[in-house]
Amino acid sequence: MFLTQLIKKIRSSSNPIKIRNPVTQKIM
């Protein structure tokens, strides 16, 4: 769903959000 889309986007663009957001980091 939305989370999957968000993770896909972050993995594609490699944004600094994944480093800043611990929740996203945990999911990955």
MMTF fields as JSON, N, C-alpha, C and O atoms, coordinates in Angstrom:
{
  "mmtfVersion": "1.0.0",
  "mmtfProducer": "UNKNOWN",
  "numBonds": 111,
  "numAtoms": 112,
  "numGroups": 28,
  "numChains": 1,
  "numModels": 1,
  "chainsPerModel": [1],
  "groupsPerChain": [28],
  "chainIdList": ["A"],
  "bondAtomList": [4, 2, 8, 6, 12, 10, 16, 14, 20, 18, 24, 22, 28, 26, 32, 30, 36, 34, 40, 38, 44, 42, 48, 46, 52, 50, 56, 54, 60, 58, 64, 62, 68, 66, 72, 70, 76, 74, 80, 78, 84, 82, 88, 86, 92, 90, 96, 94, 100, 98, 104, 102, 108, 106],
  "bondOrderList": [1, 1, 1, 1, 1, 1, 1, 1, 1, 1, 1, 1, 1, 1, 1, 1, 1, 1, 1, 1, 1, 1, 1, 1, 1, 1, 1],
  "groupList": [{"groupName": "MET", "atomNameList": ["N", "CA", "C", "O"], "elementList": ["N", "C", "C", "O"], "formalChargeList": [0, 0, 0, 0], "bondAtomList": [1, 0, 2, 1, 3, 2], "bondOrderList": [1, 1, 2], "singleLetterCode": "M", "chemCompType": "L-PEPTIDE LINKING"}, {"groupName": "PHE", "atomNameList": ["N", "CA", "C", "O"], "elementList": ["N", "C", "C", "O"], "formalChargeList": [0, 0, 0, 0], "bondAtomList": [1, 0, 2, 1, 3, 2], "bondOrderList": [1, 1, 2], "singleLetterCode": "F", "chemCompType": "L-PEPTIDE LINKING"}, {"groupName": "LEU", "atomNameList": ["N", "CA", "C", "O"], "elementList": ["N", "C", "C", "O"], "formalChargeList": [0, 0, 0, 0], "bondAtomList": [1, 0, 2, 1, 3, 2], "bondOrderList": [1, 1, 2], "singleLetterCode": "L", "chemCompType": "L-PEPTIDE LINKING"}, {"groupName": "THR", "atomNameList": ["N", "CA", "C", "O"], "elementList": ["N", "C", "C", "O"], "formalChargeList": [0, 0, 0, 0], "bondAtomList": [1, 0, 2, 1, 3, 2], "bondOrderList": [1, 1, 2], "singleLetterCode": "T", "chemCompType": "L-PEPTIDE LINKING"}, {"groupName": "GLN", "atomNameList": ["N", "CA", "C", "O"], "elementList": ["N", "C", "C", "O"], "formalChargeList": [0, 0, 0, 0], "bondAtomList": [1, 0, 2, 1, 3, 2], "bondOrderList": [1, 1, 2], "singleLetterCode": "Q", "chemCompType": "L-PEPTIDE LINKING"}, {"groupName": "ILE", "atomNameList": ["N", "CA", "C", "O"], "elementList": ["N", "C", "C", "O"], "formalChargeList": [0, 0, 0, 0], "bondAtomList": [1, 0, 2, 1, 3, 2], "bondOrderList": [1, 1, 2], "singleLetterCode": "I", "chemCompType": "L-PEPTIDE LINKING"}, {"groupName": "LYS", "atomNameList": ["N", "CA", "C", "O"], "elementList": ["N", "C", "C", "O"], "formalChargeList": [0, 0, 0, 0], "bondAtomList": [1, 0, 2, 1, 3, 2], "bondOrderList": [1, 1, 2], "singleLetterCode": "K", "chemCompType": "L-PEPTIDE LINKING"}, {"groupName": "ARG", "atomNameList": ["N", "CA", "C", "O"], "elementList": ["N", "C", "C", "O"], "formalChargeList": [0, 0, 0, 0], "bondAtomList": [1, 0, 2, 1, 3, 2], "bondOrderList": [1, 1, 2], "singleLetterCode": "R", "chemCompType": "L-PEPTIDE LINKING"}, {"groupName": "SER", "atomNameList": ["N", "CA", "C", "O"], "elementList": ["N", "C", "C", "O"], "formalChargeList": [0, 0, 0, 0], "bondAtomList": [1, 0, 2, 1, 3, 2], "bondOrderList": [1, 1, 2], "singleLetterCode": "S", "chemCompType": "L-PEPTIDE LINKING"}, {"groupName": "ASN", "atomNameList": ["N", "CA", "C", "O"], "elementList": ["N", "C", "C", "O"], "formalChargeList": [0, 0, 0, 0], "bondAtomList": [1, 0, 2, 1, 3, 2], "bondOrderList": [1, 1, 2], "singleLetterCode": "N", "chemCompType": "L-PEPTIDE LINKING"}, {"groupName": "PRO", "atomNameList": ["N", "CA", "C", "O"], "elementList": ["N", "C", "C", "O"], "formalChargeList": [0, 0, 0, 0], "bondAtomList": [1, 0, 2, 1, 3, 2], "bondOrderList": [1, 1, 2], "singleLetterCode": "P", "chemCompType": "L-PEPTIDE LINKING"}, {"groupName": "VAL", "atomNameList": ["N", "CA", "C", "O"], "elementList": ["N", "C", "C", "O"], "formalChargeList": [0, 0, 0, 0], "bondAtomList": [1, 0, 2, 1, 3, 2], "bondOrderList": [1, 1, 2], "singleLetterCode": "V", "chemCompType": "L-PEPTIDE LINKING"}],
  "groupTypeList": [0, 1, 2, 3, 4, 2, 5, 6, 6, 5, 7, 8, 8, 8, 9, 10, 5, 6, 5, 7, 9, 10, 11, 3, 4, 6, 5, 0],
  "groupIdList": [1, 2, 3, 4, 5, 6, 7, 8, 9, 10, 11, 12, 13, 14, 15, 16, 17, 18, 19, 20, 21, 22, 23, 24, 25, 26, 27, 28],
  "secStructList": [7, 2, 2, 2, 2, 2, 2, 2, 2, 2, 2, 2, 2, 6, 7, 6, 2, 2, 2, 2, 7, 2, 2, 2, 2, 2, 2, 7],
  "xCoordList": [0.837, 0.0, 0.874, 1.855, 0.494, 1.238, 2.669, 3.619, 2.801, 4.135, 5.046, 6.214, 4.502, 5.299, 5.738, 6.875, 4.829, 5.169, 6.261, 7.194, 6.132, 7.118, 8.495, 9.496, 8.541, 9.819, 10.421, 11.625, 9.562, 10.04, 10.648, 11.706, 9.97, 10.444, 11.789, 12.718, 11.877, 13.116, 14.257, 15.381, 13.973, 15.02, 15.471, 16.635, 14.532, 14.851, 15.699, 16.708, 15.278, 15.961, 17.061, 17.909, 17.049, 18.069, 18.099, 19.146, 16.962, 16.854, 17.429, 17.514, 17.819, 18.33, 17.235, 17.499, 15.997, 14.882, 15.051, 14.73, 15.548, 15.688, 16.672, 16.558, 17.633, 18.585, 17.988, 18.237, 17.182, 16.598, 15.444, 15.259, 14.676, 13.484, 13.824, 14.109, 13.8, 14.118, 13.081, 13.397, 11.839, 10.782, 11.042, 10.952, 11.363, 11.658, 12.894, 12.948, 13.886, 15.117, 14.821, 15.407, 13.895, 13.546, 12.87, 13.147, 11.975, 11.259, 12.236, 12.11, 13.199, 14.172, 15.191, 16.103],
  "yCoordList": [-1.204, 0.0, 1.257, 1.351, 2.214, 3.472, 3.251, 3.829, 2.421, 2.173, 1.541, 1.907, 0.602, -0.059, 0.931, 0.896, 1.807, 2.832, 3.744, 4.104, 4.108, 5.004, 4.347, 4.971, 3.105, 2.388, 2.27, 2.441, 1.974, 1.863, 3.175, 3.203, 4.255, 5.583, 5.88, 6.361, 5.591, 5.882, 5.023, 5.503, 3.766, 2.877, 3.322, 3.169, 3.874, 4.297, 5.566, 5.655, 6.53, 7.826, 7.896, 8.786, 6.954, 6.949, 8.297, 8.935, 8.712, 10.001, 9.923, 8.842, 11.069, 11.104, 10.856, 10.785, 10.726, 10.498, 9.145, 9.01, 8.16, 6.831, 6.86, 6.068, 7.77, 7.881, 8.686, 8.408, 9.704, 10.559, 9.871, 10.045, 9.093, 8.468, 7.069, 6.177, 6.862, 5.548, 4.501, 3.315, 4.934, 3.984, 3.389, 2.177, 4.247, 3.766, 2.881, 1.866, 3.265, 2.485, 1.095, 0.097, 1.056, -0.22, -1.132, -2.33, -0.542, -1.332, -1.916, -3.073, -1.117, -1.571, -2.48, -2.973],
  "zCoordList": [0.0, 0.0, 0.0, -0.737, 0.844, 0.875, 1.371, 0.843, 2.375, 2.934, 1.891, 1.762, 1.162, 0.134, -0.931, -1.402, -1.301, -2.305, -1.776, -2.495, -0.516, 0.091, 0.121, -0.232, 0.538, 0.592, -0.805, -0.993, -1.78, -3.161, -3.615, -4.245, -3.288, -3.698, -3.038, -3.686, -1.754, -1.027, -1.563, -1.715, -1.846, -2.351, -3.741, -4.108, -4.502, -5.869, -5.871, -6.57, -5.089, -5.112, -4.057, -4.102, -3.102, -2.041, -1.333, -1.231, -0.859, -0.177, 1.238, 1.821, 1.781, 3.155, 4.189, 5.39, 3.702, 4.632, 5.331, 6.512, 4.614, 5.209, 6.373, 7.309, 6.314, 7.414, 8.559, 9.732, 8.189, 9.206, 9.92, 11.125, 9.18, 9.761, 10.279, 9.481, 11.586, 12.161, 11.808, 11.717, 11.607, 11.261, 9.882, 9.688, 8.941, 7.588, 7.606, 6.911, 8.402, 8.5, 9.062, 8.64, 10.027, 10.648, 9.634, 9.572, 8.837, 7.832, 6.821, 6.421, 6.416, 5.435, 6.098, 5.434]
}
